[in-house]
Amino acid sequence: MSLALKARQKARRKGGTKERVFGCDLLEHLQQSGQDVPQVLRSCTEFVEQHGVVDGIYRLSGVSSNIQRLR
């Protein structure tokens, strides 16, 4: 039995129903959660920014002169 299946069965026994995140429609999930960005993406970006591995991850694409102008 997989760990995911065991976790689902344990949650059912406790009476908790966890909201699906993976394998469901993104727009539907965001509407149900009332969020603009999925929590998993928010958590990942917070981790990246807190641990200082930002350089090179967030990029502006395009011609160098246009990028300089935007900055």
N, C-alpha and C positions, 0 to 999 in steps of 0.2 A: 504494500500500500504506500502510495507516495506521501510525502510530507504535506503537500498542499491539501490532499484529500483528508488527511488526518486533522489538519487545522480547521477545515470546513466543518467536519463532523463535530469537533470539539466546540466550535462556535455555535452550532445548532443546538447542542446539548445545553449550553449555557443560556440559550435563548437569544443570543446576539446574532443579528444578521448584518454582515459587513457589506457595505456598498461596493459593487463591482467597479473596478477601475480599468483593468486590462480585459480586452475582448469584448468591450461594449462600445457603442457609438459615442464618440468624443463630445459632440454637441449635446446629446442627451445627458451625459454624465455632468457636464458643466452646468446645464440648466437645473438638474436635480441638486447639485451641490451648492449652487449659487455663486460659483467662482468664475473668474475670467480665465484663469490659468490652472491646469490640474495641479493638485498638491504635490505629486511626485516631481513635476518639473520645478515647482517653487522650491522644494527641498534640495534638489540637485544644484540649482543655481546658488542657493544660500550657502551650501557646503563649499562650492567652488570659490565663491567670493570670500568666505570666512578663512579659507586655508590658503589664500593668496596665489592660486593657480589660474589667475584671470588672463595674464599676458598671452596673447595668441589665440584665445578661445573666442572672444568677441571681436569680430572683424567687420570692417567696412569693405565691401567689394567695389571695384571700379578703378578708374584711372587715378593714378597717384595725385595728380593736381586737383581732381575733384574731391578726393579724400581729405587733402590738406585744407581745402576750402570749407568742407563740412566741419572739420575740427575747429 
